[in-house]
Structure formats: C-alpha cells, structure tokens
C-alpha cells in the first residue's frame, strides 16, 4: 500500500512524495532509499527492479524512490557524503563515500537536464 508523507526538506517542502512499505513490490526499477519513522533518510539504499519486493526494514520504516528526490535534495545529500568522507579514517571508506557523492551529483545533473518529474 502506498503512503504519502509531507517531507520537511526545504527543497521539496509542500510536495507529497510516495513511500512504500517493506515487502511491497517496487513500482519501478530504481534505487530506493530507506526512511525512518520520521521520514528522514537512514543512508541505506537498495536497487530493485520493477515488481521485485522492497527489502525488509525496521517497524515503521518505509522506502522512497530516489527518482522522487529533487535535484536540490540530491545535491544536499552529495555534500553530506563529501563532508563525511573528509572525516573517514581509511582510504577505501573515503573513496566509497566520495564515489557515492559523485553518483548523487550525477543523478542531480540528469534530473536538471531532463526536467522535473523525470526519473
């Protein structure tokens, strides 16, 4: 069953973004981020194909397609990962966090090129 929750991020304030319960079939092939009971991303991301079940999560947690995030929200997430990478203790962790930040920036670039509403 799909749910909609008001998101507090300034970049998407006022928009209703669909969230999906763990075990629900994915509505599209995409990367999905896990949200805690307050609607805040946990940092866990799952890539699933359309119809595949979304992964299990803690009670009250939901999944949201990254295709639903605005480019501003994606850029903010990239900046957060870069900041965390700067505090990483090992080179492999630092590299992976920066790679993740680059991927969020690339997705934001694509979102800006394709226009709003395009995954």
Buried (B, 14 or more C-beta within 10 A) or exposed (E): EEEEBEBEBEBBEEEEBBBBBBEBEBBEBBBBBBBBEEBEBEEBBBEBEEEEEBBEBEEEBBBBBBBBBBBBBBBBBBEBBBEBBEEBEEEEEBEBBBEBBEBBBEBBEEBBEEEEEEB
